[in-house]
Amino acid sequence: MKLFLIITINILADMNIRCYNLNEVIELTVQAKLSLLMGQKQIRSIADLSRRSGIARTTLTTLWYGRAKGISFKTLNSLCKALDCQPGDLLVYVPDGDA
């Protein structure tokens, strides 16, 4: 059985993940907490985080505003190093209906 995974992120930085299986669509919601973590770590700007992480400002801006289609492990790793956090600190799963 083949499953297709499609990830989209809306303006509120909610990542909607849909697994398509012939006749069934399963929708999961993952929220990015980049701005919250930056505030906790007292990182004041995207430019500052870009310098610390080596991630392009355009990539960080796309993540910040929730326009990214997904996130690579390389980017996630760089963010975790720069913010001294775990991936679970950056992303949180919110079950359907609880968002």
N, C-alpha and C positions, 0 to 999 in steps of 0.2 A: 504494500500500500504506500503510495506517495503522498506526502503532505507538502503544501506550499505555505511558506511563512512570509507574510507581508507586514512590515512595520511602518507606521506613519506617526508623526508627532503633530499635535495641533498647537495653536497659539499659546495656550496655557501650559505648555511644556508637558502635556500628557501624551504618552506614547501608546497608541492603540496597536495591538498586535493581533492579527487574525491568522488562524491556521485553517486553511481550506482543505477539506476532505470530501471530494465529490459532491455530496448533498448536504454537508454540514459546515457551518461557520461558527468558530469558537472565538469570542472576543475577550481579550485580556487588556487591562490598563496598567501601564507603568508610568509613574510620574518622575520627572527629573527634578532634583533639588539643588541644582547648581548655584542659584542665587542665594539660597539659604546657607549653604556650605561656605560660599565666598564670604558672606557676612560674618559667620562664626569664626572664620580664619582671618578676618580683617583684611581681606583682599578687596580693594576699593574699585577696581576696574577690570574690564576685559583685557586691556593692554597689559596690566600688571600680571594677570594670570597667564597671558600669552608668554611674557618674558620668563616666568617661573617654570612653565610647563613645556615650552617649545612648540606649542600648538598654535597654528595660525589664528589670528584674530577673527578672520571670516568664519572659521570652523567654530570657534567659541561663541561668536555672535549667533550663528545658526542654532547652536544648542541652547543658548540663553533664551532666544525668542521662540523656541519650540518648532523650528522649521526643518530640523534634520530628519532624514528618513531612517536613521539608525546611528549607531556609534560603533566604531571599530574597537577591537581589543587594544590596539596600540594607543588610540586616543584615551580610552578608559584607563589604561595603565599610566599614561602620562598625567592624567587628571588626578588619579589616586596618589601618585608620587608628589605632585605639586601641592595638593590639599592635605596630605598626610591622612588619608582616609581609606576605607574599604569600598568596593563597588556598591555594596548595600547602603552605604551612606549617601551615595549619589542618586541611586534609583530606588524607588519603592513601588511595590505592587499594590494596587487597590482593586479589589474584586468588583465586578460589574454591580452597579447599583449603589456602591459606596463612594463613588467619585464625586 
